[in-house]
């Protein structure tokens, strides 16, 4: 698909003598950003601070999403740099401790607009990540092109139009503070419509998330592939999936389970040997290829392009997510850890709000310029969300909470 001048526009106009395309420059800015580097020490499903140095973190996950997205974009005739930039950026707004940390900050910030990882991603791209300032000295973040910003928008609407996911979290794509750039980016877009590049980013995330977290859960002993052959395992997953991924019609859930059982049959005798690890890696490759090969780009009469995914594929991805959620996130042994993680982030936020001198210099300036209590609390959220798992725990100990 040919990019238009509107696609290449930046909120702050720039002149460049670079031989690279505008979209390749966007990709470079993301790769060199501190927000992307911090993902190396942030939880995907299993925390990198928990001693599992071989488990995926947010950075390795994002790199895997980017690889899937780039290949899909090339096959579907979309700009691969735009899609890869969106895939690399899609999780940079996540706080320490994954969705558990997101829940904690959402509760703490309930009186100043809440917290949402995708909205925080947008905020980092257009405000917090230091790169470009406008003529008034206001930070405009990485100042990406309109096409790249649109490609990062999984939820292209503001908090006032938030949707609620199966876990009860409000999902939206921008805070009111960032509405000026959000509205600029959405020029010419149908209401709540994702661009095809954003759809590929979102699907690539789902593929990587479902398959790789399933692999990690097996490697780390949370899932025994042999146990998945029992009717009890199936019943447990179907009964426990709703709070995490929502419902699936019973007949379709059964059919998806039967289709996937032929895949994990390959590793049912998993013991962690090199041969077993190789077999599991081949299962991962098979599933990614299986899911990604089924995506198609459709053009409707309105000339809005959509990425079409067969219902069977969506069911299989959802079921893999459900299996991991029930066996890992719902594991009773992990519940005290989740409570502690939420306490860490809320305690840090309380301490910084009570004594702002704990803020890093870059956020101290934002706090000084904040016009009211809500603005000050938003700065506290920005600071806490920027922490890694390790730095949050270290600061919690240093402030005397541990």
C-alpha positions in Angstrom: 0.0 0.0 0.0 1.4 3.4 -1.0 2.0 5.8 1.8 0.6 9.3 1.4 2.1 12.7 2.4 -0.4 12.6 5.3 1.1 9.3 6.5 4.6 10.8 6.6 3.7 13.9 8.5 5.2 14.5 12.0 3.5 16.7 14.7 6.7 18.8 14.7 7.8 19.3 11.1 11.4 18.1 10.5 13.9 18.3 7.7 16.3 15.4 7.2 19.1 14.7 4.9 19.0 11.0 5.8 18.9 8.5 2.9 16.5 6.4 5.0 12.8 6.5 4.6 10.7 8.4 7.1 9.4 5.1 8.4 12.8 3.6 8.7 13.8 6.6 10.8 10.8 5.9 13.1 12.0 2.4 13.5 15.5 3.6 14.4 14.2 6.0 17.0 12.3 3.2 18.7 15.3 0.9 18.7 17.5 3.5 20.3 14.9 4.6 22.9 15.4 4.1 26.6 11.8 3.0 26.9 12.6 0.0 24.8 15.7 -0.9 26.7 13.8 -0.9 30.0 11.6 -3.7 28.7 14.5 -6.1 29.3 13.9 -5.9 33.0 10.1 -6.0 32.9 7.7 -8.9 33.4 6.2 -10.7 30.5 4.4 -13.5 32.4 7.2 -14.7 34.6 9.2 -11.9 36.2 12.9 -11.5 35.2 13.5 -10.6 38.8 12.5 -14.1 39.9 15.6 -15.9 38.9 14.3 -17.3 35.7 16.9 -15.8 33.4 15.8 -17.9 30.5 12.1 -16.8 30.6 10.9 -14.2 28.2 10.8 -10.6 29.3 9.0 -7.7 27.7 11.9 -6.9 25.4 12.4 -10.4 24.1 8.6 -10.6 23.6 8.6 -7.4 21.7 11.4 -8.5 19.4 9.5 -11.7 18.7 6.4 -9.7 18.0 8.4 -7.5 15.6 9.8 -10.5 13.7 6.3 -11.9 13.2 4.8 -8.5 12.3 7.5 -7.7 9.8 7.1 -11.0 7.9 3.3 -10.6 7.9 3.6 -7.0 6.7 5.8 -8.0 3.8 3.4 -10.8 2.8 0.3 -8.6 3.0 1.9 -5.7 1.1 2.1 -3.3 4.1 5.1 -1.2 5.0 7.3 -3.5 7.1 9.1 -0.6 8.9 5.8 0.9 10.1 4.5 -2.5 11.4 7.9 -3.3 13.0 8.0 0.1 14.8 4.5 -0.5 16.2 5.4 -4.0 17.3 8.6 -2.8 19.1 6.6 0.0 20.7 3.4 -1.9 21.7 4.5 -2.7 25.3 6.8 0.2 26.2 4.0 1.7 28.4 3.7 -1.3 30.6 4.8 -0.8 34.2 6.8 -3.2 36.4 5.2 -6.6 37.1 3.1 -6.9 33.9 -0.7 -6.6 34.0 -0.5 -7.0 37.8 1.4 -3.7 38.0 -1.0 -2.2 35.5 -3.9 -3.1 37.9 -2.1 -1.5 40.9 -1.4 1.8 39.1 -5.0 1.9 37.7 -6.3 1.6 41.3 -3.9 4.2 42.6 -4.7 6.7 39.8 -8.4 6.1 39.8 -9.1 9.8 40.7 -6.8 11.3 38.0 -7.8 9.3 34.9 -6.5 5.8 35.8 -3.7 3.9 34.1 -3.7 1.9 30.9 -0.6 0.4 29.3 -1.6 1.3 25.8 -2.4 4.9 26.7 1.0 5.1 28.5 2.7 3.8 25.4 1.2 6.7 23.4 2.2 9.1 26.1 5.8 7.9 26.0 5.9 8.2 22.2 4.4 11.7 22.0 5.6 13.3 25.3 7.9 11.4 27.7 10.6 9.8 25.7 13.2 12.6 25.1 14.0 13.4 21.5 12.1 16.3 19.9 10.8 19.6 21.4 8.5 22.0 19.6 9.1 25.7 19.2 7.6 26.4 22.7 10.0 24.0 24.3 7.4 21.3 24.9 8.6 17.7 24.6 6.9 15.9 21.8 8.6 12.5 22.5 10.0 10.6 19.5 7.8 12.7 17.1 7.0 9.7 14.9 5.2 9.9 11.7 1.4 9.8 11.7 1.4 6.3 10.1 3.7 4.9 12.8 1.6 6.4 15.6 -1.6 5.1 14.2 0.0 1.6 13.9 0.6 1.6 17.6 -3.0 2.3 18.5 -4.7 -0.9 19.6 -7.4 1.1 21.2 -7.9 4.2 19.1 -10.1 6.1 21.5 -9.7 8.1 24.7 -10.5 7.3 28.3 -14.0 8.8 28.0 -14.9 6.0 25.5 -13.0 3.2 27.4 -14.0 -0.5 26.9 -13.8 -3.0 29.7 -11.9 -6.3 29.1 -12.8 -9.7 30.7 -10.6 -8.9 33.7 -12.5 -5.7 34.4 -9.7 -3.4 33.2 -10.7 -0.3 31.3 -9.0 -0.3 27.9 -8.3 3.0 26.0 -5.5 4.5 23.9 -4.8 8.0 25.2 -5.1 10.2 28.3 -6.8 13.6 28.1 -3.4 15.3 28.6 -2.3 13.8 25.3 -5.5 14.5 23.3 -4.0 17.2 21.1 -1.5 14.9 19.5 -4.0 12.0 19.5 -6.6 14.0 17.5 -3.9 15.2 15.1 -2.8 11.5 14.5 -6.4 10.4 14.0 -7.1 12.9 11.2 -8.9 11.2 8.3 -9.5 7.9 10.3 -12.9 6.3 10.8 -14.0 6.4 14.4 -12.5 3.5 16.5 -11.1 1.9 13.3 -7.6 0.4 13.5 -5.3 0.9 10.6 -4.3 -2.4 8.9 -0.8 -1.9 10.3 -2.2 -1.7 13.8 -4.3 -4.8 13.1 -1.1 -6.7 12.1 0.6 -5.4 15.2 -2.2 -6.6 17.4 -2.5 -10.0 15.8 1.3 -10.5 15.9 1.2 -9.7 19.6 -1.5 -12.3 20.2 0.4 -14.9 18.2 3.6 -14.3 20.1 1.9 -13.9 23.5 -0.1 -17.1 23.2 2.6 -19.4 21.8 5.7 -18.2 23.6 4.0 -18.0 27.0 2.8 -21.5 26.5 6.3 -22.6 25.8 7.7 -20.8 28.8 5.0 -22.3 31.1 6.1 -25.8 30.0 9.8 -25.1 30.4 9.3 -23.6 33.9 7.1 -26.5 35.1 3.7 -24.7 35.3 2.3 -26.9 32.6 2.8 -30.6 32.2 1.9 -31.5 28.6 0.9 -35.0 29.7 -1.7 -33.6 32.0 -3.4 -31.8 29.1 -4.5 -35.2 27.9 -6.9 -35.5 30.8 -10.6 -34.4 30.7 -10.0 -32.8 34.1 -7.4 -30.4 32.6 -9.8 -29.4 29.9 -12.6 -28.8 32.4 -10.4 -26.7 34.6 -9.3 -24.5 31.7 -12.8 -24.0 30.5 -14.1 -23.2 34.0 -11.2 -20.8 34.8 -10.7 -18.9 31.6 -13.4 -16.3 31.8 -11.7 -13.7 34.1 -8.6 -13.8 32.0 -9.7 -14.1 28.3 -13.5 -14.1 28.3 -15.8 -16.9 27.2 -15.7 -19.1 24.2 -18.8 -21.1 23.0 -18.5 -24.6 24.4 -18.6 -26.4 21.1 -15.9 -24.2 19.6 -13.7 -24.5 22.7 -13.9 -28.3 22.5 -13.0 -28.2 18.8 -10.1 -25.9 19.4 -8.8 -28.2 22.2 -9.0 -31.2 19.9 -7.1 -29.4 17.1 -4.4 -28.2 19.4 -4.0 -31.6 21.1 -2.4 -33.0 18.0 0.3 -30.3 18.3 1.2 -30.7 22.0 1.1 -34.5 21.5 4.7 -34.0 20.2 5.9 -32.9 23.7 3.7 -35.0 26.0 6.7 -36.7 27.4 8.6 -33.5 28.1 11.4 -33.9 30.7 13.6 -30.9 29.9 16.3 -32.7 27.9 18.0 -31.0 24.9 15.9 -33.2 22.6 12.7 -32.2 24.5 13.6 -28.5 24.2 14.2 -28.9 20.5 10.8 -30.7 20.1 9.1 -27.9 22.1 10.8 -25.2 20.0 9.5 -26.9 16.8 6.0 -26.9 18.3 6.4 -23.2 18.8 7.6 -22.7 15.2 4.7 -24.8 13.9 2.1 -22.9 15.8 3.4 -19.5 14.8 3.5 -20.6 11.1 0.1 -22.1 11.4 -1.4 -18.8 12.8 0.5 -16.3 10.8 -0.2 -18.0 7.4 -3.9 -17.7 7.8 -4.0 -13.8 8.0 -5.4 -12.1 4.9 -5.8 -8.4 3.9 -9.3 -7.6 2.7 -10.4 -4.3 1.1 -14.0 -3.3 1.8 -16.1 -1.0 -0.4 -15.3 1.9 1.9 -11.6 1.3 0.9 -10.8 0.5 4.6 -8.4 -2.4 4.6 -8.9 -5.0 7.3 -6.8 -8.0 8.4 -9.0 -11.1 8.3 -8.3 -14.0 10.7 -10.3 -17.2 10.5 -12.5 -17.9 13.6 -10.7 -21.2 14.1 -7.3 -19.5 14.4 -8.7 -16.9 16.9 -10.2 -19.7 19.0 -6.9 -21.6 19.1 -5.0 -18.4 20.1 -7.6 -17.7 22.8 -7.4 -21.2 24.1 -3.6 -21.1 24.4 -3.9 -17.9 26.4 -6.5 -19.5 28.6 -4.3 -22.5 29.3 -1.4 -20.3 30.4 -3.7 -18.0 32.5 -5.2 -20.9 34.4 -1.9 -22.7 35.0 0.3 -19.7 35.7 -1.6 -16.5 36.7 -4.2 -18.4 38.7 -1.6 -20.6 40.4 -2.3 -20.3 44.2 1.4 -20.2 45.0 1.7 -17.0 43.0 -1.1 -15.0 44.6 1.0 -13.8 47.6 3.6 -12.6 45.0 1.0 -10.7 43.1 -0.3 -9.0 46.3 3.3 -8.0 47.2 4.0 -6.6 43.7 0.9 -4.4 43.9 1.8 -3.2 47.4 5.3 -2.3 46.1 4.0 0.0 43.4 1.2 1.6 45.5 3.7 2.2 48.3 6.2 3.8 45.9 3.5 6.0 44.5 2.3 7.1 47.9 5.9 7.9 49.0 6.7 10.0 45.9 3.4 11.9 46.2 4.1 12.6 49.9 7.8 13.5 49.2 8.3 14.5 45.6 12.1 14.7 46.1 12.2 11.0 45.5 11.3 11.7 41.8 14.0 11.5 39.2 15.1 14.9 37.9 13.2 14.6 34.6 10.0 13.9 36.4 10.7 16.5 39.1 10.5 19.2 36.5 7.2 17.7 35.2 5.9 17.7 38.8 6.9 21.4 39.3 5.1 22.4 36.2 1.9 20.4 36.9 -1.0 22.7 37.4 -3.0 20.7 40.0 -3.1 17.6 42.1 -4.4 15.4 39.3 -1.5 16.6 37.1 1.0 15.9 40.0 -0.4 12.4 40.4 -0.1 11.8 36.7 3.6 12.6 37.0 3.9 10.1 39.9 2.3 7.5 37.7 4.7 8.3 34.8 7.7 7.9 37.2 6.5 4.6 38.8 5.5 3.1 35.4 9.0 3.9 34.0 10.6 1.7 36.7 11.8 -1.9 35.9 10.9 -4.8 38.2 14.3 -4.7 39.8 14.5 -0.9 40.2 11.0 -0.9 41.8 12.0 -3.6 44.3 15.3 -1.9 45.1 13.6 1.5 45.6 11.0 -0.1 47.8 13.7 -1.5 50.0 15.7 1.7 50.0 12.7 3.7 51.2 12.4 1.4 54.1 9.3 -0.6 53.1 10.9 -4.0 52.9 
